[in-house]
Amino acid sequence: MMDRNFYLKQLEIGPMENYVYLIGDKRRHECLVVDAAWDVRAILQAAESDGMKVIGGLLTHTHDDHCNAAGNLVAETGCKIYVHPKEAGFLKGVGNRIEKVNDGSIIPIGDFKIRVLHTPGHTPGAVCFLIEGCLLTGDTLFVGACGRCDLEGGDAHQMYASLQKLAKLDEDTIVLPGHDYGATATSTIGHEKRTNPYYQCGSLSEFIENRMGG
């Protein structure tokens, strides 16, 4: 059961139907921004309206539509940005405020802990964040789909392995994707395993055949 003091807000921002998330601790009134993009003022105002203070930023990966407000977030709050080492070199405008995280890293927020899962495939340093039964998946796993593998740095073999890794999580884990691309705003690991076409691929070769062009 999700702790009553766990704070989660999903914001849809920008021209590419991005989801930006606020996650944190209601008791301590502190939160982190996941994938700060497009409109940092709207993000900070959403937190402030709930009595929350933004103290950091998390990036699932560094494609522009997921991080183009990271520099502004740092300028407004002075916070650190948590990102995988394979993505850090692509992040601009944040100065020395980068905090590198790897698979299994734990990021504290108030009394809660976020576990980092390295899930390459869309990009080499793509990660998901697991907290209180919620999985923030960026462009690794969508509702009914998965991230593209045909962009620079993409790798269908790695994406297949990453999806299998996520499939081992509790089936009740809530999937919080990076874009509003599906029939619903959220899903669960169990639902995706049963219905997502990329989880129905019976082998790596079948997955590659289906994913490389999409």
Secondary structure, 3 states (H helix, E strand, C coil): CCCCCEEEEEEEECCCCEEEEEEEECCCCEEEEECCCCCHHHHHHHHHHCCCEEEEEECCCCCHHHHCCHHHHHHHHCCEEEECHHHHCCCCCCCCCEEECCCCCEEEECCEEEEEEECCCCCCCCEEEEECCEEEEECCEECCEECCCCCCCCCHHHHHHHHHHHHCCCCCCEEEECECCCCCCCEEHHHHHHHCHHHCCCCHHHHHHHHCCC
